[in-house]
Amino acid sequence: MIPYDFSFILLLISTILVTALFILIIKTKNKSQIHYAFIFMIASIFIWSVGHILEILTTNAYGHTIMLYVYIYYFGLCTAPVAILFLGLIFTKTRIKLTWRYALLFVLPMLNYFVIITNSFHHLVFINYSIYNSDIVLGNYFIIHTAISYTYIIIGLFYLTSFTIKNSGFFSKQSIFIVIGVIVPLTINLLISFNVVILPIFYTPISFSISVIFFALAILKFQFLNISPIALQRIVDLISDSYIIVNKDYEVVDYNKAFIDTFYNESQIKRKDDFFKLLDSISFNSAYKDRIMQYNLIAIDSHTTEKYEEHIQTKFVDLFFSVEITPIYSTDLYLGTIILFKDITQAKRDLETIQQNHAILMEQERMASLGQLIGGIAHNLKTPIMTLSGGLDTLGALTDEYDKSIDDKQVTPSDHHEIAGELKDWIEKLRPYCSYMSDVISAVKDQAVNLSDSTTSSFILGDLLKRVDILMKHELKKYHCKLNIITTVDDLTEFKGEVNNLVQICDNLIVNAIQAYGDKPGEIDLKVEQKGTDILFSFKDYGMGISPEIKDKLFKEMLTTKGKNGTGLGLYMSYATIKGRFNGTMWLESELGKGTTFYISIPYFNLETK
């Protein structure tokens, strides 16, 4: 006779609780693998518990144990360890791919169950069965059965415990519930197995029922078996940016795998570590730590995210980071800080590559422009060179005539003065040609200066217009175009920057205007006027115009309207140069069939800016 005492009532209560939990999970919509793992585990414990209840009731009714009910509860006892292992695996990995390998996990528990239900033939599990642990006489196979079951249980509980501690911290409520759920069945089973206390063997399913309830409570804290919180650590570990969270006492609260991989390859990091000692261990120097502290104090004070760039060089890394420091508040109570390290090394290297390519492209465009100019310069120099050559011949003849006249008594002083006058006249005739050639050579030489030169010089408007006029004279003459320079601004107006950069831009715009006429003659108006603290240059042609589709892209892309004769670099580079080197802006207005006007607006030196 088995008394219906407190132990039996406890068995009934635990069975009712797991049944209620079973129904609750069954009713859950959109169930994930973790739900089905819980259903499997609860079903095993339910069968285990119900088998014991039926065993007790029939034993009291018939005066002896009916082994059918023993075999029923042993089925739950054999499958429960597998259920616990699956629960641990899925809790850790969020989702597992069910393959035949996982089916192999059932082989040993089912072997155990087969040996149990055939025990009457070999008595390998127990020689004498009793509901009380002190009266059972165990067989030799029971040790194997116990070892298999405990191996499954310990592995499953290890997954549950280690992951929740890693994910939530040892002292979190979730971890405490999981740990209690682990300790209770292990403790009771050890007490029963080693006969430390005399208890009915159905205390084992009771203990596992308690475990299931605590496991459910642990996950209830995160929206009852919702996949998102379980997968949270997996998700943040997949984030490529490194982060670490510290509390108000600068103790490590959390971190992700990227942080470990980036900074901590040779050490171990643990929660509750001192943050600054951690930085010391990964070779962060005092400057790095001071900046983190400084920006963290600013972020705490302003309740905003503070950002700055840092080039971190340690024994582990040599990388560029965008560091984002975000304080965590609960209402007005400061709790801690998230420190995010965004790796921008590749972006920095890409920017350097872009800058290098930009300089190369500008140089190529400059050389292309110079190639166009050289033909014109050579043509322009032919006339003054031939004039100078003829003038030198004339001067030579006059010199010979003067030399012969020295000893000629018939040559009067007035004749000498006449020869000297002719010499002076020719010198004055040749002087402008020499000056013109000097200006042309200077302009070409200066234009050959590398456009990537970032020296901050200055120049005056008159010098700019003079160089443009010289360098474009042949191009204009060649295509029968006329340049009208209209200025209402003093030639001595001063600009800050490299004159050759602006000369090339002006030349490009004039060439574009010439080409807008095709091979027909036309006029180009270069107008210079003051607009506030800026000088506005406008380059207007009356040619074919530009379509709206192309107009909107000219300054944003390397786009050309010249087909194979254009590179698309001119306007693209011109816009970048005006913005970057002259602190100005550039735009255009155009209408198909009526012409195009390009505008350049740049600041000039005045009393306030000098």
C-alpha positions as CSV (number, residue, x, y, z in Angstrom):
1,M,0.0,0.0,0.0
2,I,1.4,3.4,-1.1
3,P,0.1,6.2,1.1
4,Y,-1.6,9.2,-0.6
5,D,0.6,11.6,1.4
6,F,2.3,14.9,0.7
7,S,4.7,13.3,-1.9
8,F,1.7,12.0,-3.9
9,I,0.0,15.4,-3.7
10,L,3.2,17.0,-4.9
11,L,3.3,14.6,-7.8
12,L,-0.3,15.6,-8.8
13,I,0.4,19.3,-8.5
14,S,3.6,19.1,-10.6
15,T,1.7,17.1,-13.2
16,I,-1.1,19.6,-13.3
17,L,1.4,22.5,-13.7
18,V,3.3,20.9,-16.6
19,T,-0.1,20.1,-18.2
20,A,-1.1,23.7,-18.0
21,L,2.3,24.8,-19.4
22,F,1.9,22.2,-22.2
23,I,-1.5,23.6,-23.1
24,L,-0.2,27.2,-23.0
25,I,2.6,26.4,-25.5
26,I,0.3,24.4,-27.7
27,K,-1.9,27.4,-28.1
28,T,1.0,29.7,-29.0
29,K,0.8,30.9,-32.6
30,N,3.7,30.9,-35.0
31,K,5.7,28.4,-33.0
32,S,9.4,28.1,-33.6
33,Q,11.8,25.2,-32.8
34,I,12.2,26.3,-29.2
35,H,8.4,25.9,-28.7
36,Y,8.5,22.3,-30.1
37,A,11.6,21.5,-27.9
38,F,9.6,22.6,-24.9
39,I,6.6,20.5,-26.1
40,F,8.8,17.5,-26.4
41,M,10.3,17.9,-23.0
42,I,7.0,18.6,-21.3
43,A,5.4,15.6,-23.0
44,S,8.2,13.3,-21.8
45,I,7.8,14.6,-18.2
46,F,4.0,14.3,-18.4
47,I,4.2,10.7,-19.5
48,W,6.8,10.1,-16.8
49,S,4.5,11.6,-14.1
50,V,1.3,10.1,-15.3
51,G,2.9,6.6,-15.4
52,H,3.9,7.0,-11.8
53,I,0.3,8.2,-10.9
54,L,-1.2,5.2,-12.6
55,E,1.3,2.9,-11.0
56,I,0.4,4.2,-7.5
57,L,-3.3,4.0,-8.1
58,T,-3.2,0.4,-9.5
59,T,-0.8,-0.8,-6.8
60,N,-3.2,0.5,-4.1
61,A,-6.2,-1.0,-6.0
62,Y,-4.7,-4.5,-6.8
63,G,-2.1,-4.9,-4.1
64,H,0.8,-5.3,-6.5
65,T,2.7,-3.3,-9.1
66,I,1.4,-3.6,-12.7
67,M,4.6,-3.4,-14.8
68,L,2.7,-1.9,-17.8
69,Y,2.6,1.5,-16.0
70,V,6.2,1.2,-15.0
71,Y,7.0,0.8,-18.7
72,I,4.9,3.9,-19.5
73,Y,6.8,6.1,-17.1
74,Y,10.1,4.6,-18.2
75,F,9.3,5.8,-21.7
76,G,9.1,9.3,-20.5
77,L,12.2,8.8,-18.3
78,C,14.2,7.6,-21.4
79,T,13.0,10.4,-23.8
80,A,13.3,13.3,-21.3
81,P,17.2,13.4,-21.5
82,V,17.0,13.7,-25.3
83,A,14.4,16.4,-24.9
84,I,16.6,18.3,-22.5
85,L,19.6,18.0,-24.9
86,F,17.5,19.3,-27.8
87,L,16.2,22.2,-25.7
88,G,19.8,23.2,-24.8
89,L,20.9,23.0,-28.4
90,I,18.0,25.1,-29.8
91,F,18.2,27.6,-27.0
92,T,21.9,28.2,-27.8
93,K,21.7,28.1,-31.6
94,T,18.2,29.5,-32.1
95,R,17.5,27.0,-34.8
96,I,19.0,23.7,-35.9
97,K,18.8,22.0,-39.2
98,L,17.2,18.6,-38.5
99,T,19.2,15.9,-40.2
100,W,19.7,12.2,-39.7
101,R,22.6,12.9,-37.4
102,Y,20.1,14.3,-34.8
103,A,18.0,11.2,-35.2
104,L,21.0,9.2,-34.0
105,L,20.6,10.9,-30.6
106,F,17.5,8.7,-30.1
107,V,19.4,5.4,-30.6
108,L,20.9,5.0,-27.1
109,P,17.7,6.1,-25.2
110,M,15.6,3.7,-27.2
111,L,18.1,1.0,-26.5
112,N,17.7,1.7,-22.8
113,Y,14.0,1.5,-23.2
114,F,14.2,-1.8,-25.0
115,V,16.3,-3.3,-22.3
116,I,13.8,-2.0,-19.7
117,I,10.7,-3.5,-21.3
118,T,12.5,-6.8,-21.7
119,N,13.9,-6.7,-18.2
120,S,11.7,-9.7,-17.1
121,F,13.8,-11.9,-19.4
122,H,17.3,-10.9,-18.3
123,H,16.9,-8.6,-15.1
124,L,19.7,-6.4,-16.3
125,V,18.1,-3.1,-15.2
126,F,16.6,-4.2,-11.8
127,I,16.4,-7.5,-10.1
128,N,13.8,-6.4,-7.7
129,Y,11.6,-3.4,-8.5
130,S,10.2,-1.0,-5.8
131,I,8.7,2.5,-5.8
132,Y,11.2,3.3,-3.0
133,N,14.8,3.7,-3.8
134,S,16.0,1.8,-0.7
135,D,14.1,-1.4,-1.7
136,I,15.2,-1.5,-5.4
137,V,17.8,-4.2,-6.3
138,L,19.6,-2.9,-9.4
139,G,21.0,-5.0,-12.3
140,N,24.3,-4.5,-14.0
141,Y,22.9,-2.5,-17.0
142,F,21.4,0.1,-14.7
143,I,24.8,1.8,-14.5
144,I,25.0,2.1,-18.4
145,H,21.4,3.3,-18.5
146,T,22.1,6.0,-15.9
147,A,25.4,7.1,-17.6
148,I,23.7,7.5,-21.0
149,S,20.8,9.5,-19.4
150,Y,23.0,11.7,-17.3
151,T,25.3,12.4,-20.3
152,Y,22.4,13.7,-22.3
153,I,21.0,15.7,-19.4
154,I,24.4,17.2,-18.4
155,I,25.2,18.3,-22.0
156,G,21.7,19.9,-22.4
157,L,21.9,21.7,-19.1
158,F,25.4,22.8,-19.9
159,Y,24.2,24.5,-23.1
160,L,21.3,26.1,-21.3
161,T,23.4,27.4,-18.4
162,S,26.5,28.5,-20.3
163,F,24.6,30.4,-23.0
164,T,22.2,32.2,-20.6
165,I,25.2,33.3,-18.4
166,K,27.1,34.5,-21.5
167,N,24.0,36.2,-22.9
168,S,22.6,37.8,-19.7
169,G,25.3,37.6,-17.1
170,F,25.6,35.3,-14.1
171,F,23.4,37.4,-11.8
172,S,20.6,38.1,-14.2
173,K,17.1,36.7,-13.4
174,Q,17.2,34.6,-16.5
175,S,20.5,33.0,-15.4
176,I,19.2,32.4,-11.9
177,F,16.1,30.7,-13.1
178,I,18.0,28.5,-15.4
179,V,20.6,27.6,-12.7
180,I,17.8,26.7,-10.2
181,G,16.2,24.6,-12.9
182,V,19.5,22.8,-13.3
183,I,20.3,22.3,-9.6
184,V,16.9,21.0,-8.5
185,P,16.8,17.7,-10.5
186,L,20.5,17.0,-10.2
187,T,20.4,17.4,-6.4
188,I,17.3,15.2,-6.0
189,N,18.6,12.5,-8.4
190,L,21.9,12.4,-6.6
191,L,20.2,12.1,-3.2
192,I,18.0,9.3,-4.5
193,S,20.7,7.5,-6.5
194,F,23.1,7.3,-3.5
195,N,20.3,6.6,-1.0
196,V,21.2,9.7,1.0
197,V,17.5,10.0,1.8
198,I,14.6,7.6,1.4
199,L,12.2,8.9,-1.1
200,P,9.8,7.5,-3.7
201,I,11.4,7.4,-7.1
202,F,8.6,9.6,-8.5
203,Y,10.4,12.6,-6.9
204,T,12.6,12.5,-10.1
205,P,9.8,13.5,-12.5
206,I,8.6,16.0,-9.8
207,S,12.1,17.6,-9.8
208,F,12.2,17.8,-13.6
209,S,8.7,19.3,-13.6
210,I,10.1,22.0,-11.4
211,S,13.0,22.4,-13.9
212,V,10.6,22.9,-16.8
213,I,8.7,25.5,-14.9
214,F,11.9,27.5,-14.1
215,F,13.2,27.1,-17.7
216,A,9.9,28.5,-18.9
217,L,10.0,31.4,-16.5
218,A,13.6,32.2,-17.6
219,I,12.4,32.5,-21.2
220,L,9.1,34.1,-20.2
221,K,11.1,37.1,-19.1
222,F,11.9,37.6,-22.8
223,Q,8.4,37.4,-24.3
224,F,7.7,33.7,-23.7
225,L,9.8,31.6,-26.0
226,N,10.1,34.4,-28.6
227,I,12.9,33.6,-31.0
228,S,14.2,37.2,-31.0
229,P,15.7,37.5,-27.5
230,I,17.2,34.0,-27.8
231,A,18.8,34.9,-31.0
232,L,20.0,38.3,-29.8
233,Q,23.5,37.3,-28.9
234,R,23.8,35.5,-32.2
235,I,22.6,38.6,-34.1
236,V,25.0,41.0,-32.4
237,D,27.8,38.6,-32.9
238,L,27.2,38.8,-36.6
239,I,27.4,42.6,-36.5
240,S,30.7,43.5,-38.0
241,D,31.1,46.7,-35.9
242,S,32.7,46.1,-32.5
243,Y,30.9,47.3,-29.4
244,I,31.3,47.1,-25.6
245,I,28.8,48.2,-22.9
246,V,30.1,49.6,-19.6
247,N,28.0,50.6,-16.5
248,K,28.3,53.8,-14.6
249,D,31.2,52.4,-12.6
250,Y,33.1,51.5,-15.9
251,E,32.6,47.8,-15.5
252,V,32.1,45.7,-18.6
253,V,28.5,44.7,-18.9
254,D,28.4,43.2,-22.4
255,Y,30.3,43.0,-25.7
256,N,30.0,41.2,-29.0
257,K,32.2,38.7,-30.9
258,A,33.5,41.5,-33.3
259,F,35.0,43.3,-30.3
260,I,36.9,40.2,-29.2
261,D,38.0,39.4,-32.7
262,T,39.2,43.0,-33.3
263,F,40.9,43.9,-30.0
264,Y,41.2,40.8,-27.8
265,N,42.7,38.0,-29.8
266,E,45.3,37.1,-27.2
267,S,43.4,37.6,-24.0
268,Q,40.2,36.7,-22.2
269,I,37.4,39.2,-21.6
270,K,34.8,38.8,-18.8
271,R,31.8,40.7,-17.6
272,K,32.5,42.8,-14.5
273,D,36.1,43.5,-15.7
274,D,37.4,47.0,-15.1
275,F,37.0,48.8,-18.5
276,F,40.2,50.8,-18.2
277,K,42.3,47.8,-17.1
278,L,40.8,46.0,-20.1
279,L,42.0,48.8,-22.4
280,D,45.5,48.5,-20.8
281,S,45.5,44.8,-21.5
282,I,44.9,45.5,-25.2
283,S,47.5,48.2,-25.4
284,F,45.2,51.2,-25.5
285,N,47.5,54.2,-24.6
286,S,46.5,57.0,-22.3
287,A,45.5,59.3,-25.2
288,Y,42.9,56.8,-26.4
289,K,41.5,56.3,-22.8
290,D,41.4,60.0,-22.2
291,R,39.4,60.7,-25.4
292,I,36.9,57.9,-24.5
293,M,36.4,59.4,-21.0
294,Q,36.2,63.0,-22.4
295,Y,33.5,62.1,-25.0
296,N,31.7,59.9,-22.6
297,L,31.3,62.8,-20.1
298,I,30.1,65.0,-22.9
299,A,27.6,62.4,-24.0
300,I,26.3,61.9,-20.4
301,D,25.9,65.6,-19.9
302,S,24.2,66.2,-23.2
303,H,22.2,63.0,-23.4
304,T,23.3,62.6,-27.0
305,T,25.6,60.3,-29.0
306,E,29.1,61.7,-29.4
307,K,31.2,60.7,-32.4
308,Y,34.9,61.1,-33.3
309,E,37.5,59.4,-35.5
310,E,40.4,57.5,-34.0
311,H,43.5,55.8,-35.5
312,I,44.1,52.9,-33.1
313,Q,47.5,51.3,-33.2
314,T,48.0,48.4,-30.7
315,K,49.8,45.1,-30.8
316,F,46.6,43.7,-32.2
317,V,45.4,46.3,-34.7
318,D,46.3,49.2,-36.9
319,L,43.0,50.5,-38.0
320,F,40.8,53.6,-38.3
321,F,37.6,53.8,-36.4
322,S,34.6,56.0,-36.1
323,V,33.9,55.8,-32.4
324,E,30.3,56.4,-31.2
325,I,29.6,56.9,-27.5
326,T,26.0,56.6,-26.5
327,P,24.8,57.0,-22.9
328,I,22.0,54.7,-21.7
329,Y,19.3,56.3,-19.5
330,S,16.2,55.0,-17.7
331,T,14.2,58.2,-17.5
332,D,16.9,60.6,-16.0
333,L,18.9,57.9,-14.4
334,Y,22.3,57.2,-16.1
335,L,22.9,53.4,-16.3
336,G,25.9,53.0,-18.6
337,T,27.4,53.6,-22.0
338,I,27.5,51.8,-25.3
339,I,30.9,52.3,-27.1
340,L,30.7,51.4,-30.7
341,F,33.8,51.1,-32.9
342,K,33.0,51.3,-36.6
343,D,35.9,50.2,-38.7
344,I,36.4,52.9,-41.4
345,T,39.8,51.7,-42.5
346,Q,38.7,50.6,-45.9
347,A,36.8,53.8,-46.4
348,K,39.9,55.8,-45.5
349,R,42.0,53.8,-48.0
350,D,39.3,54.2,-50.7
351,L,39.3,57.9,-50.1
352,E,43.0,58.1,-50.5
353,T,42.7,56.1,-53.7
354,I,40.0,58.4,-54.9
355,Q,42.1,61.5,-54.1
356,Q,45.1,60.0,-55.9
357,N,42.9,59.1,-58.9
358,H,41.3,62.6,-58.8
359,A,44.8,64.1,-59.0
360,I,45.8,61.8,-61.9
361,L,42.6,62.7,-63.8
362,M,43.1,66.4,-63.2
363,E,46.6,66.1,-64.5
364,Q,45.4,64.2,-67.6
365,E,42.8,66.9,-68.3
366,R,45.4,69.6,-67.8
367,M,47.7,67.8,-70.2
368,A,44.9,67.5,-72.7
369,S,44.2,71.2,-72.4
370,L,47.9,72.0,-72.8
371,G,48.0,69.8,-75.9
372,Q,45.3,72.0,-77.5
373,L,47.1,75.2,-76.4
374,I,50.5,74.3,-77.7
375,G,49.4,74.3,-81.4
376,G,47.9,77.7,-80.8
377,I,51.0,79.0,-79.0
378,A,53.3,77.8,-81.8
379,H,51.1,79.6,-84.3
380,N,51.0,82.8,-82.2
381,L,54.7,82.8,-81.8
382,K,55.4,82.5,-85.5
383,T,54.3,86.0,-86.3
384,P,56.4,87.8,-83.6
385,I,59.4,85.5,-84.3
386,M,59.3,86.3,-88.1
387,T,58.8,90.0,-87.3
388,L,61.7,90.0,-84.9
389,S,63.8,88.2,-87.5
390,G,63.0,90.8,-90.2
391,G,63.6,93.6,-87.7
392,L,67.0,92.2,-86.8
393,D,68.0,92.1,-90.4
394,T,66.9,95.7,-90.8
395,L,68.8,96.7,-87.7
396,G,71.8,94.9,-89.0
397,A,71.7,96.8,-92.3
398,L,71.3,100.1,-90.5
399,T,74.2,99.2,-88.2
400,D,76.4,98.5,-91.3
401,E,75.3,101.8,-92.9
402,Y,76.1,103.7,-89.7
403,D,79.5,102.0,-89.4
404,K,80.5,103.0,-93.0
405,S,79.2,106.5,-92.5
406,I,81.6,107.2,-89.6
407,D,84.6,107.8,-91.9
408,D,82.5,109.4,-94.7
409,K,83.0,113.2,-94.6
410,Q,80.0,113.7,-96.7
411,V,77.7,112.3,-93.9
412,T,76.5,115.2,-91.9
413,P,75.4,115.1,-88.2
414,S,71.8,115.2,-89.3
415,D,72.4,112.0,-91.3
416,H,73.7,110.4,-88.1
417,H,70.7,111.5,-86.2
418,E,68.4,110.1,-88.9
419,I,70.1,106.7,-88.7
420,A,69.9,106.7,-84.9
421,G,66.2,107.6,-85.2
422,E,65.6,104.7,-87.5
423,L,67.3,102.4,-85.1
424,K,65.2,103.7,-82.2
425,D,62.1,103.3,-84.3
426,W,62.8,99.6,-85.1
427,I,63.7,98.9,-81.4
428,E,60.3,100.4,-80.4
429,K,58.6,98.3,-83.1
430,L,60.2,95.1,-81.9
431,R,59.8,95.7,-78.1
432,P,56.0,94.8,-78.0
433,Y,56.7,91.5,-79.9
434,C,59.3,90.6,-77.2
435,S,56.9,91.5,-74.5
436,Y,54.1,89.5,-76.1
437,M,56.4,86.4,-76.5
438,S,57.5,86.8,-72.8
439,D,53.8,86.8,-71.8
440,V,52.9,83.8,-73.9
441,I,55.9,81.8,-72.5
442,S,55.1,82.8,-69.0
443,A,51.5,81.8,-69.3
444,V,52.3,78.4,-70.8
445,K,55.0,77.7,-68.2
446,D,52.7,78.7,-65.3
447,Q,49.9,76.6,-66.8
448,A,52.2,73.5,-66.8
449,V,52.4,73.7,-62.9
450,N,50.9,70.6,-61.3
451,L,47.3,71.3,-60.5
452,S,47.5,69.2,-57.4
453,D,49.7,71.9,-55.8
454,S,47.8,73.1,-52.7
455,T,49.8,76.2,-52.0
456,T,47.7,79.1,-50.9
457,S,48.9,82.0,-53.1
458,S,46.8,85.0,-54.4
459,F,46.4,86.8,-57.7
460,I,44.6,89.7,-59.2
461,L,41.7,89.8,-61.7
462,G,43.8,91.6,-64.4
463,D,46.5,88.9,-64.4
464,L,43.7,86.2,-64.7
465,L,42.0,87.9,-67.7
466,K,45.4,88.6,-69.4
467,R,46.4,84.9,-69.2
468,V,43.0,83.7,-70.5
469,D,43.2,86.1,-73.4
470,I,46.7,85.0,-74.4
471,L,46.1,81.3,-74.1
472,M,42.7,81.3,-75.9
473,K,43.7,83.7,-78.8
474,H,44.6,81.0,-81.3
475,E,41.7,78.8,-80.4
476,L,39.3,81.7,-80.9
477,K,40.9,82.7,-84.2
478,K,41.0,79.1,-85.5
479,Y,37.3,78.7,-85.1
480,H,36.4,82.3,-86.1
481,C,34.9,83.1,-82.7
482,K,35.1,86.3,-80.8
483,L,35.6,86.7,-77.0
484,N,34.0,89.8,-75.5
485,I,35.4,90.5,-72.0
486,I,33.0,92.8,-70.1
487,T,34.1,93.7,-66.6
488,T,32.8,96.2,-64.1
489,V,35.3,95.1,-61.5
490,D,38.7,96.7,-60.8
491,D,41.6,94.8,-62.4
492,L,43.4,94.9,-59.0
493,T,40.7,92.9,-57.3
494,E,42.5,90.1,-55.4
495,F,41.6,86.5,-55.1
496,K,43.0,83.8,-52.8
497,G,44.2,80.6,-54.6
498,E,46.3,79.3,-57.4
499,V,45.7,81.4,-60.6
500,N,46.6,78.6,-62.9
501,N,43.7,76.4,-61.6
502,L,41.2,79.2,-62.4
503,V,42.9,79.9,-65.8
504,Q,42.4,76.3,-66.9
505,I,38.7,76.3,-65.7
506,C,38.1,79.6,-67.7
507,D,39.9,78.1,-70.7
508,N,37.7,74.9,-70.5
509,L,34.5,76.9,-70.4
510,I,35.6,79.1,-73.4
511,V,36.5,75.9,-75.4
512,N,33.1,74.5,-74.5
513,A,31.5,77.7,-75.8
514,I,33.5,77.6,-79.0
515,Q,32.4,73.9,-79.6
516,A,28.8,74.9,-78.9
517,Y,28.8,76.6,-82.3
518,G,30.1,73.5,-84.1
519,D,32.3,74.8,-86.9
520,K,30.4,78.1,-87.3
521,P,31.6,81.5,-86.1
522,G,30.1,83.0,-83.0
523,E,30.5,85.3,-80.0
524,I,31.3,84.5,-76.4
525,D,30.6,87.0,-73.6
526,L,32.8,86.8,-70.6
527,K,31.3,89.1,-68.0
528,V,32.8,89.9,-64.6
529,E,30.8,91.7,-61.9
530,Q,30.6,92.0,-58.2
531,K,27.8,90.3,-56.2
532,G,28.1,91.1,-52.5
533,T,31.4,89.7,-51.2
534,D,31.8,87.4,-54.3
535,I,32.9,88.1,-57.9
536,L,30.6,86.5,-60.5
537,F,32.1,85.3,-63.8
538,S,29.7,84.3,-66.5
539,F,30.6,82.6,-69.8
540,K,27.8,82.9,-72.3
541,D,27.5,81.4,-75.8
542,Y,24.6,81.5,-78.2
543,G,25.0,78.0,-79.6
544,M,23.0,74.8,-79.5
545,G,22.3,74.6,-75.7
546,I,22.2,71.6,-73.4
547,S,19.2,69.3,-72.8
548,P,17.8,69.3,-69.2
549,E,18.6,65.6,-68.8
550,I,22.3,66.2,-69.4
551,K,22.4,69.6,-67.6
552,D,21.4,68.1,-64.2
553,K,24.3,65.6,-64.4
554,L,27.2,67.7,-65.7
555,F,28.7,68.6,-62.4
556,K,27.9,65.2,-60.7
557,E,29.2,62.7,-63.2
558,M,32.0,62.5,-65.7
559,L,29.6,63.2,-68.6
560,T,30.4,64.7,-71.9
561,T,28.3,66.1,-74.8
562,K,31.2,65.9,-77.2
563,G,31.0,62.2,-78.0
564,K,34.4,60.5,-78.6
565,N,36.1,63.9,-78.5
566,G,35.2,64.5,-74.9
567,T,36.4,63.0,-71.6
568,G,33.7,64.3,-69.3
569,L,36.5,65.4,-66.9
570,G,36.5,69.1,-67.6
571,L,33.2,70.3,-65.9
572,Y,33.4,67.5,-63.3
573,M,36.9,68.6,-62.2
574,S,36.2,72.3,-62.6
575,Y,33.2,72.1,-60.2
576,A,35.3,70.2,-57.7
577,T,38.2,72.7,-57.9
578,I,35.9,75.8,-57.5
579,K,34.2,74.2,-54.5
580,G,37.4,72.8,-52.9
581,R,40.1,75.4,-53.7
582,F,38.3,78.6,-54.1
583,N,35.4,78.1,-51.6
584,G,33.0,79.1,-54.4
585,T,30.2,77.6,-56.4
586,M,29.5,76.9,-60.1
587,W,26.2,76.4,-62.0
588,L,24.8,76.8,-65.5
589,E,21.7,78.0,-67.3
590,S,20.9,76.6,-70.8
591,E,18.1,76.5,-73.3
592,L,18.1,74.3,-76.4
593,G,18.7,76.3,-79.5
594,K,19.5,79.5,-77.6
595,G,22.7,78.9,-75.8
596,T,24.3,78.2,-72.5
597,T,25.7,80.4,-69.7
598,F,28.2,79.0,-67.1
599,Y,28.5,80.9,-63.8
600,I,31.4,80.9,-61.4
601,S,31.1,82.7,-58.1
602,I,34.1,83.0,-55.8
603,P,34.9,85.3,-52.9
604,Y,37.6,88.0,-53.2
605,F,39.9,89.7,-50.8
606,N,38.4,92.8,-49.1
607,L,39.4,94.7,-45.9
608,E,37.5,92.2,-43.7
609,T,39.1,89.1,-45.2
610,K,42.7,90.3,-45.6
